[in-house]
Amino acid sequence: MSTPQALLELKDLRIAFGGQAVVHGVNLSIQAGERVALVGESGSGKSVSALSVLRLLESAQLSGQVLWQGRDLLQQTPAEMQRIRGDEIAMIFQEPMTALNPLMTVGAQISEVLQLKKVLSRRDADARAVHLLSETGIDDPERRFGAYPHQLSGGQRQRAMMAMALASEPKLLLADEPTTALDASLRLQMLQLLADLQQKTGMAVLLITHDLALVRHFAHRVAVMEKGHLVEQGTLQAVFEQPQHPYTQRLLSSRPNREGLVDEASLQTSPILQARQLQVRYPKAVPGFKAWFQKHHFIAVHGADFSLSPGSTLGVMGESGSGKSSLAQAVLGLIPFSGELSFAGQT
């Protein structure tokens, strides 16, 4: 029986900038419906390899072949690449703040994709965009639809990027560190969402990450990159249980030290920073004539009480959108707040 044609196949892919090679002859294939993880340290060439698939590296010199269903994408016209991007191959970028348009609401950006790629009416596209935001776990998706990127938390922006990438139901999704800005409780949830959508639509996923815990829960196959070289690839079980290359072995054996250091003496001194009933709220747009007679607000921080002693560290934890950043900005006086806040005895 003949082997089915790969959905995407990289053949001796080489990437250079200004004559300096950064990716050296990568060979990798992805079948329809397959989940492949491309792992390695920062700077190993993972992201530029993915960007080269969509030819988004204008200043790079590319050689080899990038075969998409048998067609070499390196030989396609700009117009043909424009059609393929988003419609057939979509990408979740690592930095949503630079990838999203700061002058458009996130809902309008997702709706625009649906209108261009799926030829939906504005009304239907808006409704579908709200549904996509809801699927990615954003709370109150109707309100987030009208928010600008700077009004969302990092995790919310990442999920908006995911909703935009999935809008046109691509055959292949390139996910470049899609959970970097998400809190730990949502990372596996988002990968499970990707897995569910992949099974529902038959979409293939190339996950680019350095988080081996996520790879273990998500991938069918694993490819390992080191300094621009693809040093090892195989099934998840084979790579994790019997790694062959020394770099893969080092990668799997590395474990972060999560032990904290507490200075008990510093906890006995008087607080240098103290907050009582600290509240942060933002103006909330309300449609209709009600907004003329009454101001509406969204409360981001509800009456926080905390203190911080000299020489000590206070960890503020919570899910994306829980109010952590708003709390820090209030402490610095960057945004209005109510309640009591004192530093070194001064309010």
N, C-alpha and C positions, 0 to 999 in steps of 0.2 A: 504494500500500500504506500502510495507516494505521500510525502510530508506536505501538509497544507501550507500555502503561501503565507508568510508572516505578514501581519498588519503593518509593522514598522521594522525595518532592518537597517542597522548602521553597519557599513562595510568600510573598514580601514579609515574611519573618520579621523581627520587631523585638523586641528584648529591652531592658528597662530595669530599673534598681534604684533604688527611691526616687525615681522620676521622672527619673533620669539615664539617657539612652539609651546603650547600649554596643554594640548591633548594629543596623544601619540597613538594613532592607529587603533581606535576603539571598534570592536566588533560586538554587536548586541542586537538581538531580535526580540520582538514582542508579538505574541499571538493575540487574536481577537478574544476579548473576555479575560485576559490574563492580568494579574497584578504583579508587577516587577518593581523591586526596590533597588535604587542605585545609591549606595552608601559610601562614605569616606569622610575624611577630615575636611574642614574648611580650606578651600583653595586646591582641592584635588581634581577639579575639572567637572564636577557633577552638573552644576547649573549651566555652564557655558555649553556643555554637550546637549542639554535639553533645549536651550535657546537656539542652538544651531539647527535643530529640527524645523523650527518655524522661521528660520533665517532672520532672526531678530538681532544678530550681531553684525551691524553694518560695517564696522571697522575691522572685522576679522577676515583672515584668509582661510577659506574652507576647502578641503580636498577630500577625496574618497566619495562615498555614495551614502545618501539618506533615502532609502527606498520606502515609499509610502504606497502600499498595495501595488508594488511593482514599479511605481513611477519614481524617478529620482528628483527629489525636491530641490536639489541644488541646481537643476537645469530648468526649473519652472520659471515663468515670467512673473513679474511683481503682481500683475492682476490675478493670476492663478493662485499665487500664494495668499493674496488678500481673501480670495474665496475660501481657501482651505482653512485659514486661521479662524478659530472660533466655531466654524460650521462642522469641520471634520476633526480637527485637532484643536483642543483648547488648553489653556494653561492657567494655573493658579500661581501668581508670582509671590516671591518671598517677602517683598516689602509693599504691602497694600497701600501705604500712604503715598508712595511715589507712583504706583500703578493706577490708582483711582484719580479721576478728574476732580480737582478741588472746587471747581466752579459749578458742578452739577450734583444734585442729590444722588445718593446711591440707588434709589429707586428708579430715577430717570435713566441712569446708566445701564441698569439691568433691562429696563423696558426698551431702551434703544437697541440693544442686542436682539431682543425678540422681534422688534419691528423690522430690523434689517435682515436678520437671518431666517426668521420664521414667517415673515410677512403678516404679522398680526396687526389688528387695529390698535390704536393707542389705548383704548379702554381695556381690551383683552390682554394686551401686553402688561399694563399696569397691574391687573388682577393676578396674572401669572407671576409677576415679579414679587408681589406680596407673598404668594404661596411659596416661592423659592426661598425667600428670606425665612419664612416659617420653618421650612424643611431643614435649613441649616442651623436651627436652634436659636435664632435671634428672638429675644423677648419683645413683645409688642411690635410685631412686624409692620403693622399699618403706620405706626408713628415713625419707626426707623426708615420706612420707605421715603419719607420726606426729609430725612436728615442728610446733612453734608458730611463728607468723610471726617472732617476735624471734630464733628460733634459725636462721633462714635469712639468707643474704646478700641484698643489695638485688636483685641479678639473679635469684636464686632465687625471691624473693617475686614479682617481675614475671612470671616464667614460671608460677608457681602461679596468679596472676591470669588468665593466658592460658588455662591449663587449665580453670579455673572458667568462663570466658566461653564456651569452646568445648564445654562439657559437654552442653548441650542442643541442639547443632547448629542455631544460629540462622540465619535467612535473611539477616540483616544484622549485621555486627560493627562497632561504633564503637571504634576503637583510638586512644586518646588518648596520644600519645607512648609507644608500647608498648616501645620499645627504650632509653628514657632511662637505665635502671639497668643495662643490659647492656654488657659490654665489646665492643670493636670487632670481635673475631673471631666474636662470636655474633650481631651485629645482622643481617647479611645472612642468616645461617642461620635466624633466627627469622622474618624476612620471607619467606624461601623456604618455610618451614613453613606460614605463613599462605597463601601463594600456592597451595601444594599442596592444602591443605584446602579452599580456595576453589574450586579446579577440581574437586575430588572431590565436594563437596556442592552446588556452585552458589551458595554464600554470597557476598554482596556485602560489600565492606570499605570503610569510610570511614576513611582513615589521617590522623590529625591530627599534624602534625610541623613542625619548623623545619629538619630535616636534609634538605637538597636531594639529597645523595648517595643517601639511602634512597629518596626519591621517584623518582629516575631509574631505580632498579632494580626498582621495585614497581608504580607507578601506571599505569593506562590513561589517566586524565584528571587534570588538575590545576586546582584553584581557589585563588586567591590572595586573602588578606584583609589589609586595612590599616585600623587604627583603626575596626573594626566595619563596614567596607564591603567587599563582594566586588568587587574591582577588575578581576579578569581570570579567565577560565576557558577551558579548551580541552583538546585532546589533549596528551599529554606532549610529543610532538615539536614541536607548534606553540608551546607556551608556552616550552619550553627553547631552541628555535632561533630563534624570532621573537617575543620578548616585546613586547607593545604598550604596556603601562602603565609609566610611569617607575619606580614602586615595584618592579614585577617585574624590570625591568632592573637596578635597584640590588641587589635580592636575589640575582639570579643572578651579578652581577659581584663580589659581596663574597666575599673569601677570607680565612680566618683566617691570621695570621702565626704560624707554628709554629717559628720560629727560637729556640733557647735561648741563654742567656748563661752562660758558665762562667768563674768566677774561678779561674785556674790557681794563683794564690798561696795561696788558701785550702786547696787540696788538699795543700800541703806541710806544713801545721801538724799538731800531734798531734790525734787524734780527740777530740771532746767526748762522743761516744756510741759505744759499742762493744759488740757482742754476739758470743758464741761458743756454738755448739751450743744456741741458744735453741729450746726446744720447748714447744708449747702442745697440751694435750689436754683433751678434754671427756668427762664420763661418758656412757656409752652404755648405753641400756636393752636388756636381753637377756631374751626371754621364757623362762619355765620356771624350774626349780629351780637352773639353773647360776648365776643371778645371786645366789643365796644364799651361794655359797662363793667366788666370784671376781669382782672388780670388772673391768668392761670399759670400755674407753675408745676414743674416736675421736681420732686424731692430726691436728690441723689444721695445725701447723707442725712440720716435721721438721728439727731441728738447724740453724737459720739462723745464718750468720756474716756480719756486716757492720759497717762503721764509718762514722761521719759526722764530718767536720771542721767547725770553726767557720766560719760564713759560706758554707757549701756547701749544696747541695740533693741529696737522694737520692730518686730516683724508684723506687717499688715497683710493679711491673706484674704483671698476671696475670689469668686469667679469673675470673669470678664463682665464689666458693667455694674459691679457691686458697689462702686464708689471709692475705690482705693486712690485713684489718681486725683479725683476731686478733693479728697481729704488732704492729700499732700499739697495741692495747689492752694487750698484754703490756709494751711499752715504758713505757706510762704507769702500769703497776702496777694496772690495773683488773681483770685476770684472773690466776689463778695460772699460773706457768710454771716450767720447769726450765732449767738452763744458766747461763751467766754473762752479766750485763748490767751495764755500768758507765757512769755519766754524770759528766763532769767529774772523773774519777778515783775516784769513789765507787761501790761496788757497790749 
